[in-house]
Amino acid sequence: MKKWLQQLMIISVAFVTFGVISPNHEIWSTLHDKEDVKEAEHPQHTTQYAVHFDDPYFTGITTSEDILTEEELVNGARTLAFTKFGSKIGPVIEDEFDEVIFPQIEQVIREKIGEHVQMNRKLAISEHPSGGTSEKIFNIKDVDADKNLLLFHVRTEKRPQDGYFFNFHYHLPEDDYQAHHTLGDVYWSKNTPPKWLS
């Protein structure tokens, strides 16, 4: 019954606006997600907003001295970025990402992490980027101090009249990870992009 009602609403919006305004498909995918939860008979939770900086997925890959080099961190960063992009987004933005965004990611890693590498700190890079609509690409952590040093994120932004952009940025512990230090934007299109890891 809900599916029938949903289809009726889509047709009504298209008919009333003469096709000028199309229903936002993100709304319908959210409805489908909620229906799936109800069908699985999981208890409904109220919406809670929280930011978590603890990352249980850190790699155990280290050099023989148990210290990751800057080069290993940079290579891991590129691999994790393309893992997050998936097979749908990656091929479309690959060139612009490699030319504009990744050199800045590499520069930030070398500037912010170089001191820790010289001090022979044990560093780790998270193994898995977040999927869906989540922002996390990867984190770099000082294992000895159990502290995140850099959080690299990408946010999908919809700009009126222009379409969708991917905003690449990073967070630092100095400001409790609050400030967005922008690396750059990559244009997607006017169509809604697929979810991360797809």
C-alpha positions as CSV (number, residue, x, y, z in Angstrom):
1,M,0.0,0.0,0.0
2,K,2.8,2.4,0.8
3,K,4.5,1.8,-2.5
4,W,1.3,2.6,-4.3
5,L,0.9,5.8,-2.3
6,Q,4.5,6.7,-2.9
7,Q,4.1,6.3,-6.7
8,L,0.9,8.4,-6.6
9,M,2.7,11.2,-4.8
10,I,5.5,11.2,-7.4
11,I,3.0,11.3,-10.3
12,S,1.0,14.1,-8.5
13,V,4.1,16.3,-8.0
14,A,5.1,15.8,-11.6
15,F,1.6,16.5,-12.9
16,V,0.9,19.5,-10.6
17,T,4.2,21.2,-11.5
18,F,4.0,20.2,-15.2
19,G,7.3,18.4,-14.8
20,V,9.2,21.6,-13.9
21,I,10.0,20.3,-10.4
22,S,10.9,16.7,-10.2
23,P,10.7,14.9,-6.9
24,N,14.1,14.6,-5.1
25,H,15.1,11.0,-5.3
26,E,17.0,11.1,-2.1
27,I,13.6,11.4,-0.3
28,W,12.4,8.2,-1.8
29,S,15.6,6.3,-1.1
30,T,15.3,7.4,2.6
31,L,11.7,6.1,2.7
32,H,12.9,2.8,1.3
33,D,15.6,2.6,4.0
34,K,13.0,3.2,6.7
35,E,10.6,0.6,5.2
36,D,13.4,-1.9,5.2
37,V,14.1,-1.3,8.9
38,K,10.4,-1.7,9.7
39,E,10.2,-4.9,7.7
40,A,13.2,-6.4,9.5
41,E,11.3,-5.7,12.8
42,H,14.2,-3.8,14.3
43,P,13.3,-1.3,17.0
44,Q,13.0,2.3,15.8
45,H,15.5,4.7,17.2
46,T,15.2,8.4,17.5
47,T,17.6,10.4,15.4
48,Q,20.8,11.2,17.2
49,Y,23.6,13.4,16.0
50,A,27.1,12.6,17.1
51,V,30.6,12.9,15.7
52,H,32.9,10.0,16.4
53,F,36.6,10.3,15.9
54,D,37.6,6.9,17.3
55,D,38.3,4.5,14.4
56,P,38.4,0.8,15.3
57,Y,39.7,-0.1,11.8
58,F,43.4,0.8,11.8
59,T,45.8,-1.2,9.7
60,G,48.4,-3.4,11.2
61,I,50.7,-2.9,8.1
62,T,54.0,-1.5,9.3
63,T,57.6,-1.6,8.3
64,S,60.1,-3.8,10.0
65,E,60.7,-1.1,12.7
66,D,56.9,-0.9,13.3
67,I,56.8,2.7,11.8
68,L,55.0,3.7,8.7
69,T,56.9,6.0,6.4
70,E,55.5,9.2,4.8
71,E,55.5,7.4,1.5
72,E,53.5,4.5,2.9
73,L,51.0,6.9,4.3
74,V,50.7,8.8,1.0
75,N,50.2,5.5,-1.0
76,G,47.6,4.3,1.6
77,A,45.8,7.6,1.3
78,R,45.4,7.4,-2.5
79,T,44.3,3.8,-2.2
80,L,41.6,4.6,0.4
81,A,40.4,7.6,-1.5
82,F,39.7,5.4,-4.6
83,T,38.2,2.7,-2.5
84,K,35.7,5.3,-1.1
85,F,34.9,6.6,-4.6
86,G,34.0,3.1,-5.8
87,S,33.5,2.1,-9.4
88,K,30.8,4.7,-10.1
89,I,32.4,7.9,-8.9
90,G,36.1,7.0,-9.2
91,P,36.4,6.9,-13.0
92,V,34.5,10.2,-13.4
93,I,36.5,12.3,-11.0
94,E,39.9,10.4,-11.2
95,D,41.7,12.9,-13.4
96,E,40.7,16.0,-11.5
97,F,41.3,14.3,-8.1
98,D,44.8,13.3,-9.2
99,E,45.7,16.7,-10.6
100,V,44.1,19.0,-8.0
101,I,43.1,17.3,-4.8
102,F,45.6,14.5,-4.2
103,P,48.8,16.7,-4.4
104,Q,47.3,18.8,-1.6
105,I,46.5,15.7,0.4
106,E,50.1,14.6,0.0
107,Q,51.4,18.0,1.0
108,V,49.3,18.1,4.1
109,I,50.4,14.6,5.1
110,R,54.1,15.5,4.7
111,E,53.7,18.8,6.5
112,K,51.6,17.6,9.4
113,I,53.0,14.1,9.8
114,G,56.7,14.6,9.0
115,E,57.5,15.7,12.6
116,H,55.9,12.5,14.0
117,V,57.8,10.3,11.5
118,Q,61.1,12.0,12.4
119,M,60.3,11.3,16.1
120,N,59.9,7.6,15.2
121,R,56.3,7.6,16.3
122,K,54.2,4.6,15.4
123,L,51.6,5.8,12.9
124,A,48.6,4.0,11.4
125,I,46.1,4.8,8.7
126,S,42.5,3.6,8.9
127,E,41.7,0.6,6.7
128,H,38.2,1.3,5.6
129,P,36.6,4.5,4.3
130,S,32.9,5.2,5.3
131,G,30.2,4.4,2.7
132,G,26.8,5.7,2.0
133,T,26.7,9.5,2.6
134,S,29.3,9.5,5.4
135,E,32.3,11.9,4.9
136,K,35.3,9.9,6.2
137,I,37.9,8.9,3.7
138,F,40.7,8.0,6.1
139,N,42.3,9.0,9.4
140,I,46.0,9.0,10.4
141,K,46.6,8.1,14.0
142,D,49.5,8.2,16.4
143,V,49.2,4.7,17.8
144,D,51.5,5.4,20.8
145,A,49.5,8.4,21.9
146,D,46.2,6.9,20.8
147,K,45.3,10.1,19.1
148,N,44.0,11.0,15.6
149,L,46.4,13.4,13.9
150,L,44.5,14.0,10.6
151,L,41.0,13.3,9.5
152,F,40.4,13.5,5.7
153,H,36.8,13.9,4.6
154,V,34.8,14.5,1.5
155,R,31.3,16.1,1.7
156,T,28.7,16.1,-1.1
157,E,27.3,19.6,-1.6
158,K,24.3,20.6,-3.7
159,R,24.6,24.1,-4.9
160,P,21.5,25.8,-6.4
161,Q,21.7,26.2,-10.2
162,D,25.2,24.6,-10.3
163,G,24.7,21.0,-9.3
164,Y,26.6,18.7,-7.0
165,F,30.2,19.2,-5.9
166,F,32.5,17.0,-3.8
167,N,34.2,19.2,-1.1
168,F,37.5,17.7,0.1
169,H,38.8,18.9,3.5
170,Y,40.6,17.7,6.6
171,H,40.4,18.2,10.4
172,L,43.1,18.7,13.0
173,P,43.2,18.0,16.7
174,E,44.4,21.5,17.5
175,D,40.8,22.9,17.2
176,D,39.1,19.7,18.3
177,Y,38.4,18.7,14.7
178,Q,35.9,21.5,14.3
179,A,37.3,23.6,11.5
180,H,37.1,22.5,7.9
181,H,40.5,23.0,6.2
182,T,39.4,22.9,2.6
183,L,41.6,21.2,0.0
184,G,39.3,21.9,-3.0
185,D,36.1,21.0,-4.8
186,V,35.4,18.6,-7.7
187,Y,32.3,19.0,-9.8
188,W,30.0,16.0,-10.3
189,S,27.0,17.1,-12.3
190,K,23.4,18.3,-11.8
191,N,22.3,14.7,-11.1
192,T,22.5,13.2,-7.7
193,P,25.8,11.3,-7.3
194,P,25.8,7.6,-6.2
195,K,26.6,6.7,-2.6
196,W,30.2,6.2,-1.6
197,L,31.7,2.8,-2.0
198,S,29.2,1.9,-4.8
